C-alpha cells in the first residue's frame, strides 16, 4: 500500500494561530473613564441696599424736600453703577417729598379770608370777611386783628348783618391808614340806604378793610357791617324793614324801573307796567385812579354800558330804546363814590314795560 505524498497545500510545522477568537475567549476592550464631576458654583452674594436710597425715603417722609432730592439723585446714580438695590426706595422718597410740596403750595395759595372763614376760632366765631352781604350774625367782637362774629339765621333774633361789600380802586396798596379811610367812604356810600330801615337810627357801621396781603392778591373788597345798638335784637333781615317805595342808588339792581331820576340819591321805584323814565341795565363800580375828566368819564362809561348791553341783548337790542348813564362828578370820584349806572329809556316817550332781560 502506497502512502500518498504530502500535499503542497499543507504547510509543514505547527498550525498557525486562528485569525479571530470567540467572544468569550478574551477580555472586552476597556472603556474610557468618565470625567470627574465639576465642583459646585459658589452661591451669588446678596445685593446690598444703597444707603442713600434709605436716607432718601426717610427724608421724603419727613418732608425735608431739598435733602430728599439730593439723596434721590445720589441713590439712583450709585444703584445703577454698583448694581445695588434701592431704586424703589429712592423713588418712594421722591414721591413723598412731592406730596409735601403740593400740600405746602395748596396751603400758601388759599386766601386768608377762606382760611379764617372755614376754620374759624376755637369758640366758633369767624371773621366778617367770611360771610356775604345779607347774612346775619350775633356776638359781634372787634379786636386788633379784625372783626369776629358768630353766624346766625336772619329769621331768628340776631345782632347785625353784613350790609354790603365795596370794591376799592385798582391802585398800588396805599398803606393801612389810607386803605381804612377809603374803605370807610365806600361802605358809608353802600349802606346809606339802610337808614330807611325802621331800625336805621340804631344801626352802627363797622368796616373791615383788606390788608396788604389781600390787596396784593387782588382782593380789594371792604366788608361793611351793620351792628344793631338798640334794645334787644333784630327780629328779621334788614331788607324786610325797609320803605319799599323808594331806594337809594346803591340799592338799585338790573330790571328796577325808576319813575323819574332823582339826583339827591333816593330813587322812586315803581312797577315796570306803569309809565317810567328809566329802567336799570347795570350798576357797577367804576375803576381807575385819578378822575379822567368829563370827556374821559363819558368815554369810559359809554364803553362799559355798551358791554352790558351786549351781554343783555347781543348785537340786536330793542329798536325803540335809547341808552343813558349816570356817573359821579369829580368831587364824588375823589371821595370814592365810584358807582356807575347804565340806564335804558324810551326813544319815543316813557317806557310802559320792562325791556331789560333779568
Secondary structure as GFF3:
##gff-version 3
##sequence-region A 1 358
A	DSSP	three_ten_helix	23	25	.	.	.	ID=ss1
A	DSSP	alpha_helix	51	61	.	.	.	ID=ss2
A	DSSP	alpha_helix	65	82	.	.	.	ID=ss3
A	DSSP	alpha_helix	87	109	.	.	.	ID=ss4
A	DSSP	alpha_helix	112	119	.	.	.	ID=ss5
A	DSSP	beta_strand	126	127	.	.	.	ID=ss6
A	DSSP	three_ten_helix	128	130	.	.	.	ID=ss7
A	DSSP	beta_strand	136	143	.	.	.	ID=ss8
A	DSSP	beta_strand	146	152	.	.	.	ID=ss9
A	DSSP	beta_strand	160	167	.	.	.	ID=ss10
A	DSSP	alpha_helix	176	190	.	.	.	ID=ss11
A	DSSP	three_ten_helix	192	196	.	.	.	ID=ss12
A	DSSP	three_ten_helix	200	202	.	.	.	ID=ss13
A	DSSP	beta_strand	203	208	.	.	.	ID=ss14
A	DSSP	alpha_helix	212	216	.	.	.	ID=ss15
A	DSSP	beta_strand	221	228	.	.	.	ID=ss16
A	DSSP	three_ten_helix	238	241	.	.	.	ID=ss17
A	DSSP	beta_strand	246	248	.	.	.	ID=ss18
A	DSSP	three_ten_helix	249	251	.	.	.	ID=ss19
A	DSSP	beta_strand	257	258	.	.	.	ID=ss20
A	DSSP	beta_strand	266	270	.	.	.	ID=ss21
A	DSSP	beta_strand	278	285	.	.	.	ID=ss22
A	DSSP	alpha_helix	293	313	.	.	.	ID=ss23
A	DSSP	beta_strand	321	326	.	.	.	ID=ss24
A	DSSP	alpha_helix	330	334	.	.	.	ID=ss25
A	DSSP	beta_strand	339	346	.	.	.	ID=ss26
###
